[in-house]
């Protein structure tokens, strides 16, 4: 298991970023579970940092290795 911090943002189109109040900015506290063979689990709770962001977001990512990993 490991703990981590992740940051995600939506700045708008590349040619012209939108103002800060219209951008979505999130920081997540995450837990990675790597102890199950061929399986990776990532759980996180995120807080929005800008007015356009949701106040609270929960996420989960599940990864599976189809081929045998040695």
PyMOL Python script that loads the backbone (N, CA, C, O; Angstrom):
from pymol import cmd

cmd.read_pdbstr("""\
ATOM      1  N   UNK A   1       0.844  -1.180   0.000  1.00  0.00           N
ATOM      2  CA  UNK A   1       0.000   0.000   0.000  1.00  0.00           C
ATOM      3  C   UNK A   1       0.886   1.240   0.000  1.00  0.00           C
ATOM      4  O   UNK A   1       2.011   1.235   0.501  1.00  0.00           O
ATOM      5  N   UNK A   2       0.337   2.293  -0.579  1.00  0.00           N
ATOM      6  CA  UNK A   2       1.049   3.567  -0.538  1.00  0.00           C
ATOM      7  C   UNK A   2       0.033   4.701  -0.502  1.00  0.00           C
ATOM      8  O   UNK A   2      -1.098   4.565  -0.969  1.00  0.00           O
ATOM      9  N   UNK A   3       0.459   5.805   0.057  1.00  0.00           N
ATOM     10  CA  UNK A   3      -0.354   7.015   0.095  1.00  0.00           C
ATOM     11  C   UNK A   3       0.229   8.023  -0.876  1.00  0.00           C
ATOM     12  O   UNK A   3       1.431   8.018  -1.142  1.00  0.00           O
ATOM     13  N   UNK A   4      -0.622   8.886  -1.404  1.00  0.00           N
ATOM     14  CA  UNK A   4      -0.115   9.886  -2.325  1.00  0.00           C
ATOM     15  C   UNK A   4      -1.045  11.075  -2.443  1.00  0.00           C
ATOM     16  O   UNK A   4      -2.133  11.111  -1.869  1.00  0.00           O
ATOM     17  N   UNK A   5      -0.576  12.044  -3.209  1.00  0.00           N
ATOM     18  CA  UNK A   5      -1.369  13.238  -3.509  1.00  0.00           C
ATOM     19  C   UNK A   5      -1.367  13.395  -5.021  1.00  0.00           C
ATOM     20  O   UNK A   5      -0.323  13.293  -5.664  1.00  0.00           O
ATOM     21  N   UNK A   6      -2.556  13.647  -5.588  1.00  0.00           N
ATOM     22  CA  UNK A   6      -2.686  13.855  -7.024  1.00  0.00           C
ATOM     23  C   UNK A   6      -3.366  15.196  -7.274  1.00  0.00           C
ATOM     24  O   UNK A   6      -4.175  15.659  -6.470  1.00  0.00           O
ATOM     25  N   UNK A   7      -3.024  15.806  -8.401  1.00  0.00           N
ATOM     26  CA  UNK A   7      -3.599  17.096  -8.778  1.00  0.00           C
ATOM     27  C   UNK A   7      -4.169  16.977 -10.181  1.00  0.00           C
ATOM     28  O   UNK A   7      -3.505  16.464 -11.081  1.00  0.00           O
ATOM     29  N   UNK A   8      -5.392  17.448 -10.371  1.00  0.00           N
ATOM     30  CA  UNK A   8      -6.049  17.449 -11.678  1.00  0.00           C
ATOM     31  C   UNK A   8      -6.606  18.838 -11.944  1.00  0.00           C
ATOM     32  O   UNK A   8      -7.025  19.541 -11.025  1.00  0.00           O
ATOM     33  N   UNK A   9      -6.605  19.225 -13.225  1.00  0.00           N
ATOM     34  CA  UNK A   9      -7.175  20.525 -13.564  1.00  0.00           C
ATOM     35  C   UNK A   9      -7.770  20.500 -14.963  1.00  0.00           C
ATOM     36  O   UNK A   9      -7.376  19.691 -15.803  1.00  0.00           O
ATOM     37  N   UNK A  10      -8.715  21.386 -15.202  1.00  0.00           N
ATOM     38  CA  UNK A  10      -9.289  21.639 -16.518  1.00  0.00           C
ATOM     39  C   UNK A  10      -9.114  23.130 -16.758  1.00  0.00           C
ATOM     40  O   UNK A  10      -9.839  23.950 -16.196  1.00  0.00           O
ATOM     41  N   UNK A  11      -8.147  23.471 -17.596  1.00  0.00           N
ATOM     42  CA  UNK A  11      -7.791  24.872 -17.823  1.00  0.00           C
ATOM     43  C   UNK A  11      -8.559  25.520 -18.970  1.00  0.00           C
ATOM     44  O   UNK A  11      -8.491  26.734 -19.157  1.00  0.00           O
ATOM     45  N   UNK A  12      -9.294  24.706 -19.742  1.00  0.00           N
ATOM     46  CA  UNK A  12      -9.973  25.221 -20.921  1.00  0.00           C
ATOM     47  C   UNK A  12      -9.187  24.863 -22.163  1.00  0.00           C
ATOM     48  O   UNK A  12      -8.263  24.053 -22.090  1.00  0.00           O
ATOM     49  N   UNK A  13      -9.530  25.450 -23.315  1.00  0.00           N
ATOM     50  CA  UNK A  13      -8.835  25.132 -24.558  1.00  0.00           C
ATOM     51  C   UNK A  13      -7.365  25.567 -24.529  1.00  0.00           C
ATOM     52  O   UNK A  13      -7.020  26.549 -23.871  1.00  0.00           O
ATOM     53  N   UNK A  14      -6.520  24.850 -25.230  1.00  0.00           N
ATOM     54  CA  UNK A  14      -5.083  25.163 -25.254  1.00  0.00           C
ATOM     55  C   UNK A  14      -4.794  26.537 -25.842  1.00  0.00           C
ATOM     56  O   UNK A  14      -3.848  27.198 -25.414  1.00  0.00           O
ATOM     57  N   UNK A  15      -5.575  26.974 -26.799  1.00  0.00           N
ATOM     58  CA  UNK A  15      -5.294  28.252 -27.455  1.00  0.00           C
ATOM     59  C   UNK A  15      -5.622  29.455 -26.577  1.00  0.00           C
ATOM     60  O   UNK A  15      -5.104  30.547 -26.809  1.00  0.00           O
ATOM     61  N   UNK A  16      -6.489  29.264 -25.555  1.00  0.00           N
ATOM     62  CA  UNK A  16      -6.856  30.383 -24.671  1.00  0.00           C
ATOM     63  C   UNK A  16      -7.434  29.826 -23.371  1.00  0.00           C
ATOM     64  O   UNK A  16      -8.623  29.519 -23.287  1.00  0.00           O
ATOM     65  N   UNK A  17      -6.571  29.701 -22.358  1.00  0.00           N
ATOM     66  CA  UNK A  17      -7.054  29.215 -21.065  1.00  0.00           C
ATOM     67  C   UNK A  17      -8.133  30.146 -20.528  1.00  0.00           C
ATOM     68  O   UNK A  17      -8.092  31.357 -20.745  1.00  0.00           O
ATOM     69  N   UNK A  18      -9.099  29.562 -19.826  1.00  0.00           N
ATOM     70  CA  UNK A  18     -10.170  30.364 -19.228  1.00  0.00           C
ATOM     71  C   UNK A  18      -9.676  30.968 -17.914  1.00  0.00           C
ATOM     72  O   UNK A  18      -8.682  30.489 -17.368  1.00  0.00           O
ATOM     73  N   UNK A  19     -10.332  31.998 -17.391  1.00  0.00           N
ATOM     74  CA  UNK A  19      -9.921  32.587 -16.109  1.00  0.00           C
ATOM     75  C   UNK A  19     -10.002  31.570 -14.962  1.00  0.00           C
ATOM     76  O   UNK A  19     -10.742  30.589 -15.045  1.00  0.00           O
ATOM     77  N   UNK A  20      -9.238  31.813 -13.898  1.00  0.00           N
ATOM     78  CA  UNK A  20      -9.162  30.906 -12.745  1.00  0.00           C
ATOM     79  C   UNK A  20     -10.547  30.520 -12.230  1.00  0.00           C
ATOM     80  O   UNK A  20     -10.779  29.345 -11.948  1.00  0.00           O
ATOM     81  N   UNK A  21     -11.462  31.456 -12.100  1.00  0.00           N
ATOM     82  CA  UNK A  21     -12.776  31.158 -11.519  1.00  0.00           C
ATOM     83  C   UNK A  21     -13.592  30.190 -12.382  1.00  0.00           C
ATOM     84  O   UNK A  21     -14.551  29.588 -11.899  1.00  0.00           O
ATOM     85  N   UNK A  22     -13.213  30.039 -13.662  1.00  0.00           N
ATOM     86  CA  UNK A  22     -13.908  29.122 -14.565  1.00  0.00           C
ATOM     87  C   UNK A  22     -13.163  27.790 -14.735  1.00  0.00           C
ATOM     88  O   UNK A  22     -13.689  26.864 -15.352  1.00  0.00           O
ATOM     89  N   UNK A  23     -11.957  27.692 -14.199  1.00  0.00           N
ATOM     90  CA  UNK A  23     -11.174  26.467 -14.290  1.00  0.00           C
ATOM     91  C   UNK A  23     -11.578  25.509 -13.167  1.00  0.00           C
ATOM     92  O   UNK A  23     -11.986  25.928 -12.084  1.00  0.00           O
ATOM     93  N   UNK A  24     -11.453  24.209 -13.459  1.00  0.00           N
ATOM     94  CA  UNK A  24     -11.647  23.199 -12.419  1.00  0.00           C
ATOM     95  C   UNK A  24     -10.271  22.786 -11.910  1.00  0.00           C
ATOM     96  O   UNK A  24      -9.413  22.389 -12.697  1.00  0.00           O
ATOM     97  N   UNK A  25     -10.058  22.876 -10.624  1.00  0.00           N
ATOM     98  CA  UNK A  25      -8.790  22.534  -9.982  1.00  0.00           C
ATOM     99  C   UNK A  25      -9.096  21.607  -8.810  1.00  0.00           C
ATOM    100  O   UNK A  25      -9.922  21.937  -7.959  1.00  0.00           O
ATOM    101  N   UNK A  26      -8.434  20.443  -8.760  1.00  0.00           N
ATOM    102  CA  UNK A  26      -8.683  19.474  -7.693  1.00  0.00           C
ATOM    103  C   UNK A  26      -7.376  18.956  -7.122  1.00  0.00           C
ATOM    104  O   UNK A  26      -6.387  18.807  -7.840  1.00  0.00           O
ATOM    105  N   UNK A  27      -7.380  18.687  -5.837  1.00  0.00           N
ATOM    106  CA  UNK A  27      -6.277  17.978  -5.192  1.00  0.00           C
ATOM    107  C   UNK A  27      -6.883  16.770  -4.484  1.00  0.00           C
ATOM    108  O   UNK A  27      -7.890  16.887  -3.786  1.00  0.00           O
ATOM    109  N   UNK A  28      -6.257  15.610  -4.671  1.00  0.00           N
ATOM    110  CA  UNK A  28      -6.764  14.346  -4.128  1.00  0.00           C
ATOM    111  C   UNK A  28      -5.761  13.743  -3.152  1.00  0.00           C
ATOM    112  O   UNK A  28      -4.553  13.771  -3.386  1.00  0.00           O
ATOM    113  N   UNK A  29      -6.273  13.207  -2.071  1.00  0.00           N
ATOM    114  CA  UNK A  29      -5.502  12.346  -1.186  1.00  0.00           C
ATOM    115  C   UNK A  29      -5.859  10.928  -1.625  1.00  0.00           C
ATOM    116  O   UNK A  29      -7.035  10.567  -1.673  1.00  0.00           O
ATOM    117  N   UNK A  30      -4.836  10.121  -1.949  1.00  0.00           N
ATOM    118  CA  UNK A  30      -5.105   8.804  -2.536  1.00  0.00           C
ATOM    119  C   UNK A  30      -4.448   7.676  -1.759  1.00  0.00           C
ATOM    120  O   UNK A  30      -3.449   7.863  -1.065  1.00  0.00           O
ATOM    121  N   UNK A  31      -5.046   6.499  -1.899  1.00  0.00           N
ATOM    122  CA  UNK A  31      -4.515   5.254  -1.351  1.00  0.00           C
ATOM    123  C   UNK A  31      -4.372   4.291  -2.515  1.00  0.00           C
ATOM    124  O   UNK A  31      -5.340   4.030  -3.229  1.00  0.00           O
ATOM    125  N   UNK A  32      -3.167   3.758  -2.711  1.00  0.00           N
ATOM    126  CA  UNK A  32      -2.892   2.767  -3.749  1.00  0.00           C
ATOM    127  C   UNK A  32      -2.709   1.410  -3.094  1.00  0.00           C
ATOM    128  O   UNK A  32      -1.920   1.267  -2.160  1.00  0.00           O
ATOM    129  N   UNK A  33      -3.433   0.420  -3.580  1.00  0.00           N
ATOM    130  CA  UNK A  33      -3.305  -0.947  -3.079  1.00  0.00           C
ATOM    131  C   UNK A  33      -2.632  -1.751  -4.180  1.00  0.00           C
ATOM    132  O   UNK A  33      -3.198  -1.941  -5.257  1.00  0.00           O
ATOM    133  N   UNK A  34      -1.425  -2.223  -3.904  1.00  0.00           N
ATOM    134  CA  UNK A  34      -0.627  -2.938  -4.905  1.00  0.00           C
ATOM    135  C   UNK A  34      -0.295  -4.360  -4.457  1.00  0.00           C
ATOM    136  O   UNK A  34       0.495  -5.040  -5.112  1.00  0.00           O
ATOM    137  N   UNK A  35      -0.881  -4.817  -3.358  1.00  0.00           N
ATOM    138  CA  UNK A  35      -0.500  -6.095  -2.769  1.00  0.00           C
ATOM    139  C   UNK A  35      -1.233  -7.290  -3.367  1.00  0.00           C
ATOM    140  O   UNK A  35      -0.887  -8.433  -3.070  1.00  0.00           O
ATOM    141  N   UNK A  36      -2.244  -7.045  -4.207  1.00  0.00           N
ATOM    142  CA  UNK A  36      -2.977  -8.141  -4.836  1.00  0.00           C
ATOM    143  C   UNK A  36      -2.342  -8.404  -6.204  1.00  0.00           C
ATOM    144  O   UNK A  36      -2.222  -7.491  -7.020  1.00  0.00           O
ATOM    145  N   UNK A  37      -1.939  -9.641  -6.450  1.00  0.00           N
ATOM    146  CA  UNK A  37      -1.237  -9.990  -7.688  1.00  0.00           C
ATOM    147  C   UNK A  37      -2.079  -9.630  -8.916  1.00  0.00           C
ATOM    148  O   UNK A  37      -3.256  -9.980  -8.997  1.00  0.00           O
ATOM    149  N   UNK A  38      -1.452  -8.920  -9.878  1.00  0.00           N
ATOM    150  CA  UNK A  38      -2.043  -8.525 -11.159  1.00  0.00           C
ATOM    151  C   UNK A  38      -3.184  -7.511 -11.021  1.00  0.00           C
ATOM    152  O   UNK A  38      -3.887  -7.248 -11.997  1.00  0.00           O
ATOM    153  N   UNK A  39      -3.378  -6.948  -9.850  1.00  0.00           N
ATOM    154  CA  UNK A  39      -4.469  -6.006  -9.631  1.00  0.00           C
ATOM    155  C   UNK A  39      -3.920  -4.737  -8.990  1.00  0.00           C
ATOM    156  O   UNK A  39      -3.110  -4.802  -8.065  1.00  0.00           O
ATOM    157  N   UNK A  40      -4.362  -3.586  -9.483  1.00  0.00           N
ATOM    158  CA  UNK A  40      -3.987  -2.298  -8.893  1.00  0.00           C
ATOM    159  C   UNK A  40      -5.255  -1.533  -8.565  1.00  0.00           C
ATOM    160  O   UNK A  40      -6.125  -1.367  -9.421  1.00  0.00           O
ATOM    161  N   UNK A  41      -5.363  -1.070  -7.337  1.00  0.00           N
ATOM    162  CA  UNK A  41      -6.511  -0.292  -6.882  1.00  0.00           C
ATOM    163  C   UNK A  41      -6.046   1.083  -6.432  1.00  0.00           C
ATOM    164  O   UNK A  41      -5.040   1.208  -5.734  1.00  0.00           O
ATOM    165  N   UNK A  42      -6.771   2.102  -6.830  1.00  0.00           N
ATOM    166  CA  UNK A  42      -6.449   3.476  -6.474  1.00  0.00           C
ATOM    167  C   UNK A  42      -7.743   4.143  -6.025  1.00  0.00           C
ATOM    168  O   UNK A  42      -8.693   4.251  -6.801  1.00  0.00           O
ATOM    169  N   UNK A  43      -7.778   4.582  -4.797  1.00  0.00           N
ATOM    170  CA  UNK A  43      -8.948   5.266  -4.235  1.00  0.00           C
ATOM    171  C   UNK A  43      -8.532   6.665  -3.809  1.00  0.00           C
ATOM    172  O   UNK A  43      -7.433   6.854  -3.288  1.00  0.00           O
ATOM    173  N   UNK A  44      -9.403   7.650  -4.028  1.00  0.00           N
ATOM    174  CA  UNK A  44      -9.055   9.005  -3.640  1.00  0.00           C
ATOM    175  C   UNK A  44     -10.258   9.857  -3.293  1.00  0.00           C
ATOM    176  O   UNK A  44     -11.372   9.620  -3.761  1.00  0.00           O
ATOM    177  N   UNK A  45     -10.006  10.850  -2.465  1.00  0.00           N
ATOM    178  CA  UNK A  45     -10.997  11.865  -2.107  1.00  0.00           C
ATOM    179  C   UNK A  45     -10.400  13.204  -2.517  1.00  0.00           C
ATOM    180  O   UNK A  45      -9.303  13.570  -2.095  1.00  0.00           O
ATOM    181  N   UNK A  46     -11.150  13.932  -3.356  1.00  0.00           N
ATOM    182  CA  UNK A  46     -10.634  15.192  -3.873  1.00  0.00           C
ATOM    183  C   UNK A  46     -11.454  16.383  -3.421  1.00  0.00           C
ATOM    184  O   UNK A  46     -12.670  16.301  -3.247  1.00  0.00           O
ATOM    185  N   UNK A  47     -10.756  17.487  -3.235  1.00  0.00           N
ATOM    186  CA  UNK A  47     -11.404  18.749  -2.876  1.00  0.00           C
ATOM    187  C   UNK A  47     -11.185  19.736  -4.016  1.00  0.00           C
ATOM    188  O   UNK A  47     -10.082  19.853  -4.550  1.00  0.00           O
ATOM    189  N   UNK A  48     -12.256  20.449  -4.383  1.00  0.00           N
ATOM    190  CA  UNK A  48     -12.147  21.468  -5.413  1.00  0.00           C
ATOM    191  C   UNK A  48     -11.472  22.714  -4.868  1.00  0.00           C
ATOM    192  O   UNK A  48     -11.725  23.121  -3.734  1.00  0.00           O
ATOM    193  N   UNK A  49     -10.605  23.324  -5.687  1.00  0.00           N
ATOM    194  CA  UNK A  49      -9.848  24.495  -5.263  1.00  0.00           C
ATOM    195  C   UNK A  49     -10.349  25.793  -5.873  1.00  0.00           C
ATOM    196  O   UNK A  49      -9.911  26.871  -5.470  1.00  0.00           O
ATOM    197  N   UNK A  50     -11.268  25.710  -6.846  1.00  0.00           N
ATOM    198  CA  UNK A  50     -11.762  26.911  -7.513  1.00  0.00           C
ATOM    199  C   UNK A  50     -13.296  26.927  -7.496  1.00  0.00           C
ATOM    200  O   UNK A  50     -13.932  25.923  -7.175  1.00  0.00           O
ATOM    201  N   UNK A  51     -13.871  28.063  -7.841  1.00  0.00           N
ATOM    202  CA  UNK A  51     -15.329  28.202  -7.832  1.00  0.00           C
ATOM    203  C   UNK A  51     -16.016  27.250  -8.805  1.00  0.00           C
ATOM    204  O   UNK A  51     -17.134  26.811  -8.534  1.00  0.00           O
ATOM    205  N   UNK A  52     -15.384  26.918  -9.927  1.00  0.00           N
ATOM    206  CA  UNK A  52     -15.981  26.038 -10.929  1.00  0.00           C
ATOM    207  C   UNK A  52     -15.872  24.561 -10.559  1.00  0.00           C
ATOM    208  O   UNK A  52     -16.491  23.719 -11.209  1.00  0.00           O
ATOM    209  N   UNK A  53     -15.104  24.237  -9.536  1.00  0.00           N
ATOM    210  CA  UNK A  53     -14.888  22.849  -9.120  1.00  0.00           C
ATOM    211  C   UNK A  53     -16.007  22.375  -8.201  1.00  0.00           C
ATOM    212  O   UNK A  53     -16.641  23.169  -7.505  1.00  0.00           O
ATOM    213  N   UNK A  54     -16.235  21.066  -8.214  1.00  0.00           N
ATOM    214  CA  UNK A  54     -17.109  20.474  -7.207  1.00  0.00           C
ATOM    215  C   UNK A  54     -16.389  20.537  -5.867  1.00  0.00           C
ATOM    216  O   UNK A  54     -15.161  20.474  -5.819  1.00  0.00           O
ATOM    217  N   UNK A  55     -17.137  20.660  -4.790  1.00  0.00           N
ATOM    218  CA  UNK A  55     -16.495  20.769  -3.474  1.00  0.00           C
ATOM    219  C   UNK A  55     -15.822  19.473  -3.052  1.00  0.00           C
ATOM    220  O   UNK A  55     -14.742  19.497  -2.461  1.00  0.00           O
ATOM    221  N   UNK A  56     -16.455  18.336  -3.355  1.00  0.00           N
ATOM    222  CA  UNK A  56     -15.935  17.040  -2.920  1.00  0.00           C
ATOM    223  C   UNK A  56     -16.160  16.019  -4.028  1.00  0.00           C
ATOM    224  O   UNK A  56     -17.253  15.932  -4.587  1.00  0.00           O
ATOM    225  N   UNK A  57     -15.120  15.245  -4.344  1.00  0.00           N
ATOM    226  CA  UNK A  57     -15.200  14.209  -5.373  1.00  0.00           C
ATOM    227  C   UNK A  57     -14.522  12.955  -4.833  1.00  0.00           C
ATOM    228  O   UNK A  57     -13.456  13.032  -4.223  1.00  0.00           O
ATOM    229  N   UNK A  58     -15.142  11.804  -5.059  1.00  0.00           N
ATOM    230  CA  UNK A  58     -14.556  10.518  -4.688  1.00  0.00           C
ATOM    231  C   UNK A  58     -14.268   9.759  -5.974  1.00  0.00           C
ATOM    232  O   UNK A  58     -15.102   9.733  -6.880  1.00  0.00           O
ATOM    233  N   UNK A  59     -13.081   9.134  -6.062  1.00  0.00           N
ATOM    234  CA  UNK A  59     -12.713   8.409  -7.270  1.00  0.00           C
ATOM    235  C   UNK A  59     -12.136   7.045  -6.933  1.00  0.00           C
ATOM    236  O   UNK A  59     -11.609   6.826  -5.843  1.00  0.00           O
ATOM    237  N   UNK A  60     -12.244   6.136  -7.888  1.00  0.00           N
ATOM    238  CA  UNK A  60     -11.633   4.818  -7.786  1.00  0.00           C
ATOM    239  C   UNK A  60     -11.162   4.409  -9.173  1.00  0.00           C
ATOM    240  O   UNK A  60     -11.875   4.586 -10.160  1.00  0.00           O
ATOM    241  N   UNK A  61      -9.969   3.868  -9.235  1.00  0.00           N
ATOM    242  CA  UNK A  61      -9.416   3.339 -10.479  1.00  0.00           C
ATOM    243  C   UNK A  61      -9.003   1.899 -10.210  1.00  0.00           C
ATOM    244  O   UNK A  61      -8.304   1.613  -9.239  1.00  0.00           O
ATOM    245  N   UNK A  62      -9.442   0.998 -11.081  1.00  0.00           N
ATOM    246  CA  UNK A  62      -9.101  -0.417 -10.957  1.00  0.00           C
ATOM    247  C   UNK A  62      -8.312  -0.812 -12.189  1.00  0.00           C
ATOM    248  O   UNK A  62      -8.763  -0.608 -13.316  1.00  0.00           O
ATOM    249  N   UNK A  63      -7.132  -1.378 -11.974  1.00  0.00           N
ATOM    250  CA  UNK A  63      -6.305  -1.855 -13.074  1.00  0.00           C
ATOM    251  C   UNK A  63      -6.041  -3.340 -12.924  1.00  0.00           C
ATOM    252  O   UNK A  63      -5.863  -3.845 -11.815  1.00  0.00           O
ATOM    253  N   UNK A  64      -6.016  -4.037 -14.062  1.00  0.00           N
ATOM    254  CA  UNK A  64      -5.769  -5.477 -14.047  1.00  0.00           C
ATOM    255  C   UNK A  64      -4.775  -5.822 -15.147  1.00  0.00           C
ATOM    256  O   UNK A  64      -4.950  -5.394 -16.287  1.00  0.00           O
ATOM    257  N   UNK A  65      -3.749  -6.579 -14.833  1.00  0.00           N
ATOM    258  CA  UNK A  65      -2.762  -7.028 -15.814  1.00  0.00           C
ATOM    259  C   UNK A  65      -3.222  -8.362 -16.387  1.00  0.00           C
ATOM    260  O   UNK A  65      -3.281  -9.360 -15.669  1.00  0.00           O
ATOM    261  N   UNK A  66      -3.548  -8.383 -17.672  1.00  0.00           N
ATOM    262  CA  UNK A  66      -4.062  -9.608 -18.301  1.00  0.00           C
ATOM    263  C   UNK A  66      -2.966 -10.648 -18.493  1.00  0.00           C
ATOM    264  O   UNK A  66      -3.234 -11.846 -18.408  1.00  0.00           O
ATOM    265  N   UNK A  67      -1.744 -10.213 -18.749  1.00  0.00           N
ATOM    266  CA  UNK A  67      -0.649 -11.138 -18.921  1.00  0.00           C
ATOM    267  C   UNK A  67       0.058 -11.336 -17.593  1.00  0.00           C
ATOM    268  O   UNK A  67       0.047 -10.463 -16.725  1.00  0.00           O
ATOM    269  N   UNK A  68       0.667 -12.488 -17.453  1.00  0.00           N
ATOM    270  CA  UNK A  68       1.375 -12.795 -16.229  1.00  0.00           C
ATOM    271  C   UNK A  68       2.558 -11.845 -16.041  1.00  0.00           C
ATOM    272  O   UNK A  68       3.390 -11.698 -16.936  1.00  0.00           O
ATOM    273  N   UNK A  69       2.630 -11.201 -14.870  1.00  0.00           N
ATOM    274  CA  UNK A  69       3.709 -10.289 -14.545  1.00  0.00           C
ATOM    275  C   UNK A  69       4.728 -11.032 -13.687  1.00  0.00           C
ATOM    276  O   UNK A  69       4.375 -11.665 -12.692  1.00  0.00           O
ATOM    277  N   UNK A  70       6.001 -10.947 -14.088  1.00  0.00           N
ATOM    278  CA  UNK A  70       7.031 -11.645 -13.301  1.00  0.00           C
ATOM    279  C   UNK A  70       8.039 -10.677 -12.778  1.00  0.00           C
ATOM    280  O   UNK A  70       8.981 -11.076 -12.094  1.00  0.00           O
TER     281      UNK A  70
END
""", "prot")
cmd.dss("prot")
cmd.show_as("cartoon", "prot")
cmd.util.cbc("prot")
cmd.orient("prot")
